[in-house]
Amino acid sequence: MLMSGRTLDGARRIAGRMSTSLPIVADGVRRLVIVYESSGLAAFHRTFYGIRGRGASRAPRVDTDTLLPCVAVSLNSPNDLLLKPEHLQHLTRALLTCGWTARQIAELVCEYYESDFGWGDRWAVIHPRTRAEFDVRVFAGLIAMGLVRLIDFNCVSAQEKGICPRVGCPHDLRTDRDAFLAREHS
């Protein structure tokens, strides 16, 4: 069906030989929702979406001069670095290790997306808030669920990914990672 049913004639031929009725999946979906509602992922989503509109959800003011060069680079050149997954992932991870919430990071990214950085018609296809929330929620959610252990949150990996601007920064990202992981597990 997937290969030969893409044309009207192909779909007609297949429909004459096979059932085309949609299965009833209500019970399965209901069970899935019950399992999801009691999961850690649902708790993360409730936290992520539950604080919107309150003061705590706003992005703290950020002075890029106080950030590590590998973190500031995507905010200093948002078009197109904030659109690249590796830069947005790095920004999310770095700000999480500094005590930011996933919601605050999404708000920061959204502020940049909604500002004039020569985006052109980029946001005609997807809303900037939707893009910011989705990407940050995915990167932070993977960490919150323990699916990503931040093994590659270090300076060598940042250099290999082309994130490090190589300005002779003496900082070691492993220090931030290890402190963050220790706080999360205590």
trRosetta pair geometry for C-beta under 8 A, 3 or more apart (Angstrom, degrees):
i j d omega theta_ij theta_ji phi_ij phi_ji
1 4 7.1 -72 -118 56 16 75
1 5 4.3 -3 -167 -6 60 142
1 14 5.5 126 -106 -175 79 157
1 18 7.1 -99 -72 70 117 159
2 5 6.6 -13 -62 38 12 104
2 6 7.8 33 175 -53 39 93
3 6 7.5 -63 167 -15 20 108
4 10 4.6 -152 155 -161 72 126
4 13 7.7 -56 136 72 118 123
4 14 6.8 144 95 -55 101 123
5 10 5.0 -160 -110 124 30 105
5 11 4.6 79 -163 -89 85 69
5 14 5.0 -46 -90 16 109 154
6 10 6.2 17 42 65 50 145
6 11 7.7 172 13 -49 8 96
7 10 4.4 90 54 9 85 106
7 11 6.8 -153 87 -7 42 86
8 11 5.8 -56 -146 37 29 110
8 12 6.4 33 154 -22 64 105
9 12 5.7 -53 -149 33 32 113
9 13 6.6 31 154 -19 65 104
10 13 5.9 -53 -150 34 32 110
10 14 6.5 25 155 -13 65 108
11 14 5.9 -59 -147 41 31 108
11 15 6.0 35 155 -25 67 109
12 15 5.7 -55 -143 34 28 112
12 16 6.7 31 156 -23 61 103
13 16 6.1 -57 -160 27 30 112
13 17 7.2 5 153 -1 61 111
14 17 6.1 -75 -156 46 36 100
14 18 5.6 -24 170 28 78 117
14 20 7.9 107 115 -78 91 109
15 18 6.9 -76 -116 58 23 76
15 20 4.9 -7 -126 -43 89 141
24 27 7.8 55 129 6 93 90
25 28 4.9 -57 -170 48 78 115
25 29 5.5 80 129 -26 91 101
26 29 5.8 -59 -144 39 28 109
26 30 6.1 32 156 -23 65 107
27 30 5.6 -53 -147 34 30 114
27 31 6.5 29 155 -16 64 104
28 31 5.8 -54 -149 36 32 110
28 32 6.3 35 151 -21 65 106
29 32 5.4 -52 -147 36 34 116
29 33 6.4 36 153 -21 66 103
30 33 5.8 -53 -150 34 30 111
30 34 6.6 32 152 -20 63 104
31 34 5.6 -53 -150 34 34 113
31 35 6.5 30 154 -15 66 105
32 35 5.9 -57 -149 39 30 108
32 36 6.1 31 153 -20 66 110
33 36 5.6 -54 -142 39 30 113
33 37 6.2 35 159 -26 65 105
34 37 6.0 -52 -146 29 26 111
34 38 7.2 3 161 0 58 107
35 38 6.6 -76 -159 45 29 95
35 39 6.5 42 147 -46 66 111
36 39 5.4 -55 -151 13 35 123
36 41 6.9 -61 -153 77 78 111
36 42 5.3 119 155 -60 71 119
37 42 5.3 141 -133 -142 26 171
38 42 7.0 51 20 43 12 142
39 42 4.8 105 59 4 79 98
39 43 7.2 -137 103 -2 49 86
40 43 5.4 -52 -150 36 38 115
40 44 6.4 43 150 -21 68 101
40 144 7.3 -174 153 138 107 93
40 145 5.9 137 105 -115 121 75
41 44 5.5 -49 -150 34 34 113
41 45 6.4 34 151 -17 65 104
41 141 6.8 50 -136 -166 85 114
41 145 6.0 11 -79 -89 83 124
42 45 5.5 -53 -146 39 34 112
42 46 6.3 38 153 -22 66 102
43 46 5.7 -49 -146 34 31 113
43 47 6.5 30 154 -16 62 104
44 47 5.9 -58 -153 38 31 109
44 48 6.1 31 151 -22 66 109
44 102 7.9 39 -176 22 96 155
44 140 7.8 175 -174 119 122 94
44 141 5.5 121 135 -122 150 84
44 144 4.6 118 -110 119 134 151
44 145 6.9 -71 -26 -55 153 85
45 48 5.4 -53 -141 37 32 113
45 49 6.0 5 167 4 68 111
45 137 7.7 48 -108 -159 74 122
45 141 7.8 26 -64 -107 74 124
46 49 6.6 -68 -137 52 23 90
46 50 5.1 29 165 -36 64 124
47 50 5.8 -50 -120 32 20 115
47 51 7.0 5 -178 -11 55 108
47 101 7.8 -128 151 -165 108 123
47 102 7.8 86 109 43 103 113
47 103 7.6 -128 138 -31 74 118
48 51 7.9 -100 176 28 13 92
48 102 5.4 -41 -109 90 98 123
48 103 5.6 167 -151 -67 54 90
48 106 7.7 69 -164 -3 100 148
48 133 7.9 117 162 -161 118 95
48 137 5.8 74 -164 -117 159 101
48 140 7.6 143 -97 90 121 132
48 141 7.8 -31 -52 -72 147 99
49 52 6.0 -31 -165 -9 49 117
49 103 8.0 178 -67 -98 23 114
51 54 5.2 -81 -170 44 71 116
51 56 5.4 -64 -177 84 130 107
51 57 4.5 165 124 -69 93 104
51 101 7.5 7 59 120 152 161
51 103 5.5 176 69 49 112 177
52 57 5.2 143 -109 -155 34 170
52 103 6.7 -143 -71 -152 69 126
53 57 6.6 36 22 36 30 145
54 57 5.5 99 60 -5 70 102
55 58 6.2 -45 -166 11 45 111
56 101 7.5 47 153 12 97 147
56 103 7.9 58 120 87 82 134
56 104 7.8 -79 157 -67 62 106
57 101 7.7 -77 -119 77 53 134
57 103 4.8 -70 -139 144 85 129
57 104 6.6 -160 -167 -74 38 64
57 107 6.1 134 150 -51 76 143
58 104 7.1 24 100 -121 28 81
58 107 5.8 -161 -147 156 33 160
59 62 7.1 -48 153 -20 109 108
59 104 5.1 123 -108 -173 55 73
59 105 7.3 99 -112 -91 103 16
59 107 4.0 -163 -39 99 92 103
59 108 3.6 138 -132 -66 149 76
59 111 6.0 -107 32 -6 143 134
60 100 7.1 -124 16 -106 113 100
60 104 6.4 20 -5 -170 80 131
60 108 7.9 -19 46 -74 57 117
62 66 7.8 -139 -172 56 64 105
62 67 6.9 25 -179 -47 108 123
62 75 7.0 -91 111 -150 135 165
62 108 6.5 46 -9 -134 137 131
63 66 4.6 64 84 5 101 108
63 67 7.6 178 93 -17 55 85
64 67 5.4 -49 -151 26 48 117
64 72 4.1 112 -173 -142 93 107
64 75 5.1 -160 -99 93 123 125
64 76 5.6 140 169 -62 159 93
65 72 7.5 84 -69 -120 20 152
67 71 4.4 -113 170 88 118 114
67 72 4.1 149 81 -60 116 93
67 75 7.3 79 41 31 160 137
67 94 7.7 76 -162 139 107 137
68 71 4.6 80 60 10 86 106
68 72 6.8 -169 83 -8 38 91
68 94 6.7 -124 41 -154 122 140
68 169 6.3 75 -162 -160 88 151
68 171 5.5 -97 -119 58 118 157
68 173 7.7 106 176 -84 173 90
69 72 5.8 -58 -133 42 30 107
69 73 6.2 47 164 -43 64 98
69 164 7.4 63 99 -156 105 62
69 165 5.0 -105 153 41 116 117
69 167 5.0 -163 -128 34 170 127
69 169 5.1 -145 22 -61 118 133
70 73 6.2 -31 -144 7 26 118
70 90 6.5 -92 149 164 101 138
70 94 7.5 172 98 -76 94 150
70 155 7.8 -162 -32 -121 157 71
70 158 5.1 4 -150 180 152 145
70 163 5.3 61 -161 134 103 96
70 164 4.9 -34 -95 -103 116 59
70 165 6.6 -163 -85 2 57 79
70 169 7.1 -110 -18 27 94 163
70 173 7.6 -49 61 -68 147 128
71 74 7.3 -64 -178 28 35 98
71 75 7.5 13 141 1 66 112
71 90 7.0 -147 -100 135 62 97
71 91 6.0 116 -150 -113 75 64
71 94 4.4 -139 -99 117 122 163
71 95 7.4 135 -154 -51 129 77
72 75 5.6 -71 -156 47 47 106
72 76 5.5 42 151 -22 83 112
73 76 5.8 -60 -141 40 28 109
73 77 6.4 -22 171 28 65 104
73 81 6.4 -131 129 -168 84 168
73 87 7.4 -108 94 -137 99 117
73 163 7.2 160 60 -177 139 63
73 165 5.1 169 -84 -48 136 120
74 77 6.8 -74 -134 64 25 73
74 78 6.6 63 162 -102 63 55
74 81 4.1 -145 -125 127 70 120
74 82 5.3 116 172 -72 101 67
74 84 7.8 -129 -119 51 114 99
74 87 4.1 147 -94 172 131 119
74 88 7.0 173 -172 -70 157 48
74 90 7.3 148 -19 73 140 107
74 91 5.3 -93 63 -58 144 126
75 78 6.3 11 -141 -68 31 93
75 82 7.5 70 -86 -69 44 114
75 91 7.4 125 -44 -120 92 132
75 112 6.8 -120 -132 -92 72 143
77 80 7.7 -21 145 33 93 43
77 81 4.9 78 96 -1 91 125
78 81 6.2 -96 -130 56 21 86
78 82 4.2 -4 -156 -3 77 126
78 112 4.7 -159 -127 177 154 125
78 113 7.8 -144 167 -71 133 49
78 115 7.9 76 59 68 160 110
78 117 4.9 -45 73 -158 112 172
79 82 7.2 -34 -65 35 40 98
79 83 7.2 41 -128 -11 52 117
79 117 4.3 164 -14 129 117 109
79 118 5.4 -161 80 69 162 89
79 119 5.9 -141 -99 -82 134 63
80 83 4.9 -55 -171 40 75 118
80 84 6.5 81 132 -33 85 96
81 84 5.6 -51 -153 23 42 113
81 87 4.5 -146 174 -174 85 175
82 87 6.4 -104 -91 107 30 123
82 88 6.0 80 -162 -78 55 94
82 91 7.6 -2 -117 -4 79 159
82 109 6.4 164 -166 -144 123 91
82 112 5.8 179 -83 115 173 141
82 113 7.2 -141 122 -69 139 81
83 88 7.7 15 -127 -39 4 122
83 122 7.8 -97 -93 -156 140 141
84 87 4.5 68 75 13 100 108
84 88 6.8 172 82 -8 49 89
85 88 5.8 -63 -141 44 31 106
85 89 5.8 34 161 -22 69 110
85 135 7.3 -144 -117 -146 73 117
86 89 5.7 -51 -142 37 27 114
86 90 6.3 29 156 -20 61 108
86 161 4.8 -168 -172 176 140 126
86 162 7.3 72 104 60 150 87
86 163 6.0 -133 139 -66 107 111
87 90 5.7 -54 -146 37 31 111
87 91 6.3 33 154 -19 65 105
87 163 6.1 165 -96 -119 67 98
88 91 5.6 -49 -143 37 32 113
88 92 6.3 35 155 -20 64 106
88 109 6.9 55 -136 -119 104 141
88 135 5.3 -17 146 152 149 135
88 136 7.2 -108 172 -73 106 68
88 139 6.8 -165 125 -30 88 153
89 92 5.8 -56 -149 36 28 112
89 93 6.3 25 156 -16 64 108
89 139 4.9 -168 -120 -122 70 135
90 93 5.8 -55 -144 39 29 109
90 94 6.1 27 158 -18 65 110
90 153 7.8 154 -126 -122 69 83
90 158 6.5 95 -126 -117 136 99
90 161 7.5 173 -58 94 129 147
90 163 5.1 131 -53 -151 168 154
91 94 5.9 -58 -143 39 26 108
91 95 6.2 16 163 -11 64 111
91 105 7.1 148 130 -159 93 114
91 109 7.5 122 110 -79 142 107
92 95 6.3 -63 -145 41 24 102
92 96 6.2 27 157 -21 63 109
92 102 7.4 27 -156 -125 105 76
92 105 5.4 97 -120 163 70 155
92 135 7.9 -149 -51 132 139 85
92 136 5.4 173 -104 -134 123 75
92 139 4.2 96 81 105 161 138
92 140 5.7 -122 180 -56 122 84
93 96 5.7 -56 -149 34 28 113
93 97 6.6 25 155 -17 63 105
93 139 7.0 -98 -47 163 79 118
93 143 7.2 149 -109 -64 81 146
93 150 6.5 143 -150 -120 125 107
93 153 5.2 -143 161 -110 145 130
93 177 7.9 -2 169 -96 113 91
94 97 5.9 -57 -154 35 31 109
94 98 6.7 24 150 -14 64 108
94 153 8.0 179 -68 -156 65 115
94 173 7.6 -71 -101 -133 92 110
94 176 7.1 21 -136 133 64 157
95 98 5.4 -57 -149 40 39 112
95 100 4.0 -22 159 36 97 141
95 104 7.5 -144 155 98 129 103
95 105 4.9 144 89 -96 144 112
95 108 7.5 -159 -121 35 167 154
96 99 7.9 112 -179 -17 29 9
96 100 6.1 -82 -82 65 34 84
96 102 7.2 15 -92 -72 106 69
96 105 7.1 -33 -55 -44 76 145
96 140 6.3 163 -79 -118 134 96
96 143 6.6 84 148 86 170 164
96 180 6.6 73 121 -148 88 141
97 153 7.8 159 -46 162 139 146
97 176 4.1 70 153 164 146 105
97 177 6.4 -60 -104 -79 140 40
97 179 7.0 91 -166 74 97 95
97 180 4.1 -81 -119 -60 79 137
98 176 7.5 -22 -58 -150 67 123
100 104 4.7 -128 -169 83 94 126
100 105 5.3 103 131 -55 131 90
100 108 7.9 -27 -161 -11 148 137
101 104 4.6 99 53 4 79 101
101 105 7.1 -144 94 -4 44 85
102 105 5.7 -55 -150 37 34 112
102 106 6.3 36 152 -19 67 105
102 136 5.8 150 -171 147 83 102
102 137 6.4 91 163 -102 130 50
102 140 3.6 158 -107 122 120 171
102 141 7.5 70 -126 -48 161 65
102 144 7.5 -51 -40 -40 140 131
103 106 5.7 -55 -149 37 31 111
103 107 6.4 33 152 -20 65 105
104 107 5.6 -52 -148 35 33 114
104 108 6.5 37 152 -21 64 102
105 108 5.6 -51 -151 33 34 113
105 109 6.4 30 153 -15 66 105
105 136 5.0 173 106 -149 106 136
105 140 6.9 152 51 -57 140 134
106 109 5.8 -54 -146 39 32 109
106 110 6.1 36 153 -22 65 108
106 132 5.0 121 -165 140 72 95
106 133 4.8 57 -162 -100 137 56
106 136 4.1 -155 -79 60 83 149
106 137 6.8 29 -80 -44 136 78
107 110 5.5 -54 -145 38 30 114
107 111 6.4 37 153 -25 63 101
107 132 7.8 117 -72 141 13 139
108 111 5.7 -51 -153 28 31 113
108 112 6.8 26 151 -13 62 103
109 112 5.8 -56 -156 37 35 110
109 113 6.3 34 149 -19 68 107
109 132 4.0 166 101 -140 107 107
109 135 7.3 -118 145 71 165 117
109 136 5.9 -177 16 -48 145 126
110 113 5.5 -54 -142 39 34 111
110 114 6.0 24 160 -13 68 110
110 128 6.0 120 -145 132 68 97
110 129 5.0 36 -132 -107 126 65
110 132 3.9 -146 -67 52 75 167
110 133 7.2 26 -65 -42 120 77
111 114 6.0 -62 -143 43 25 104
111 115 6.4 28 154 -27 62 109
112 115 5.7 -56 -147 29 31 112
112 117 6.9 10 179 -20 80 143
113 119 7.4 71 -160 -87 61 152
113 123 7.0 120 169 -83 100 126
113 128 3.4 166 131 -162 123 118
113 129 7.6 -173 80 -57 135 39
113 131 6.4 163 -127 72 160 119
113 132 5.5 -137 2 -53 142 115
114 128 5.2 172 -64 91 71 155
114 129 7.6 25 -57 -55 116 79
116 119 7.5 -122 -142 8 44 92
119 122 4.1 -93 173 30 95 126
119 123 6.0 33 135 -14 141 98
121 124 4.3 -13 178 -6 90 128
121 125 7.9 81 139 -17 86 85
122 125 7.5 -72 174 27 37 98
123 126 6.7 -84 -141 76 54 54
123 127 6.6 48 -169 -133 97 28
123 128 5.0 -28 -117 -48 130 90
123 131 7.9 -113 -114 0 85 136
126 130 5.7 -121 176 81 91 121
126 131 5.1 98 124 -58 124 105
127 130 4.2 85 66 5 95 110
127 131 6.9 -169 87 -8 49 84
128 131 5.7 -56 -148 37 33 111
128 132 6.2 30 157 -18 68 108
129 132 5.8 -55 -143 39 31 109
129 133 6.0 25 161 -15 67 111
130 133 6.1 -59 -142 41 24 106
130 134 6.1 22 161 -19 62 112
131 134 6.1 -59 -144 36 24 109
131 135 6.3 13 166 -11 63 112
132 135 6.5 -65 -146 40 22 102
132 136 6.1 8 166 -4 63 116
133 136 6.4 -65 -140 46 23 101
133 137 5.6 26 163 -23 64 117
134 137 5.9 -62 -143 38 21 111
134 138 6.3 19 160 -19 62 108
135 138 6.0 -57 -150 33 28 109
135 139 6.5 17 158 -10 64 108
136 139 6.0 -59 -144 42 32 105
136 140 5.8 19 162 -7 69 114
137 140 6.2 -61 -135 48 23 101
137 141 5.5 28 162 -26 62 118
138 141 5.7 -56 -136 38 21 113
138 142 6.5 28 161 -25 59 102
139 142 6.2 -51 -155 26 27 111
139 143 7.2 20 150 -10 58 104
140 143 5.8 -59 -159 38 39 110
140 144 6.1 37 148 -21 72 109
141 144 5.4 -52 -138 39 35 112
141 145 6.0 25 163 -12 68 109
142 145 6.2 -61 -144 43 24 103
142 147 4.7 -88 -160 72 73 109
142 148 4.2 48 137 -6 108 118
143 146 7.7 37 177 -70 32 25
143 147 7.7 -87 -64 51 19 71
143 148 5.2 -54 -80 68 60 105
143 150 6.8 42 -118 -52 108 101
146 149 7.4 25 -167 -78 62 74
149 181 7.7 42 -168 -112 72 135
150 153 4.0 -31 -172 13 92 125
150 177 4.9 -177 137 -147 133 115
150 180 7.4 64 -6 81 175 127
150 181 6.7 -144 44 -62 134 117
151 154 8.0 -43 156 -9 41 112
152 157 4.0 161 -170 -148 80 163
153 157 7.0 -64 -70 65 11 138
153 173 5.7 -128 153 145 73 122
153 174 7.6 141 104 -91 75 48
153 176 7.7 -97 144 86 118 100
153 177 4.6 148 95 -89 117 128
154 157 5.1 87 58 14 78 103
154 158 7.0 -142 96 -8 37 92
154 172 7.6 -10 -151 -177 81 74
154 173 5.1 -180 -126 74 33 108
154 174 4.9 23 -113 -62 100 89
154 177 6.9 -57 -70 -4 73 149
155 158 5.4 -54 -144 37 34 114
155 159 6.3 35 156 -20 66 103
155 164 6.5 67 -162 -87 73 144
155 169 7.9 -160 -124 85 124 109
155 171 7.7 159 -77 97 123 69
155 172 6.2 -81 -20 -133 125 54
155 173 5.3 157 -49 10 70 104
155 174 7.6 -70 -3 -18 86 87
156 159 5.7 -54 -152 35 31 111
156 160 6.4 30 151 -18 65 107
157 160 5.5 -54 -145 38 35 112
157 161 6.2 27 157 -14 67 108
158 161 6.0 -59 -144 42 28 106
158 163 4.4 -85 -164 70 79 113
158 164 4.3 96 124 -45 102 98
158 173 6.6 115 -21 -12 134 155
159 162 7.8 40 178 -70 31 25
159 163 7.6 -85 -63 51 21 72
159 164 4.4 -31 -82 34 63 136
159 166 7.0 78 -121 -73 99 98
164 169 7.6 -130 -155 31 101 125
171 175 7.6 -110 -175 38 78 124
172 175 5.0 89 86 -11 93 103
173 176 5.5 -52 -160 37 53 111
173 177 6.1 54 144 -22 77 105
174 177 5.3 -53 -143 40 36 115
174 178 6.0 34 159 -20 70 107
175 178 6.1 -56 -144 37 24 106
175 179 6.4 21 157 -14 61 110
176 179 6.0 -60 -147 40 28 108
176 180 6.1 29 155 -20 64 111
177 180 5.8 -61 -150 37 27 112
177 181 6.2 21 158 -15 65 109
178 181 5.9 -55 -143 39 30 108
178 182 6.3 33 156 -21 63 107
179 182 5.7 -54 -147 36 29 113
179 183 6.5 30 154 -18 63 104
180 183 5.9 -57 -152 35 30 109
180 184 6.3 27 153 -18 66 109
181 184 5.6 -53 -142 38 33 113
181 185 6.2 14 162 -6 66 113
182 185 6.3 -68 -143 46 25 98
182 186 6.2 27 158 -31 64 113
183 186 6.0 -60 -143 26 28 111
